[in-house]
Structures are given as C-alpha cells and as structure tokens.
C-alpha cells in the first residue's frame, strides 16, 4: 500500500481548517447566547471540534502505521493488519459522525431558541 503524501497533507489542512471553524463558531454562539438569555449549547460545537481532532489523529495513525506495515507484510500477516486498519477506519468515521451530530444538535437547539 502506497501512501500519497500530498493528499494526506491536504486532508490535514482541511480537517484543521474545519476544526478551527467549528471552534470559532462555538465561541460566537457563546457570545450570542446572553442576548437571548440562554446558556450552555456553545459547548457542543467545541466538543465536536475536539472529535474532529481525534479523528485526524486516528487517520494519521492508520495511514502511518498500517500503510507502512501493509507494504512490507508477509501474506500470513495481512489479515490482522487489514482487520486493525478497518477497525481504525471505523473509529475515525464514528468520531467524524459524533462531531457532525453534536454540531447539528447545537445548531438545531439554537435555531429553535431564536425563532420563537
């Protein structure tokens, strides 16, 4: 398995920009909540950004560890490596899903509060 470094760097930049935007969004919501006399939901996008950082860490662990080991593995060692890689892939996807759901819940609650 060959790792394409430019695309991995592009992925890292994209995840970092998206994480930063979610964090800034959470801080903006924190400043807007006193206007409608509510509290607390600003933490959901911030926790979502932490989940995105976790997913990026899992992704790079998967690429660096499993990508390197799959390229030099014996045929007898392929199944455990592929199983571990798919497990890490599932954790990465669950982390991205968690970030999206937390942000969506926060956006929905905020929208319902301001539309009343």
Secondary structure, DSSP 8 states (H G I E B T S, - for coil): ----HHHHHHHHHHHHHHHHHHHHHHHHHHHHHGGGT--STHHHHHHHHHHHHHHHHHHHHIIIIIHHHHHH--GGGHHHHHHHHHHHHHHHHHHHHHHHHHHHHHHHHHHHHHT-
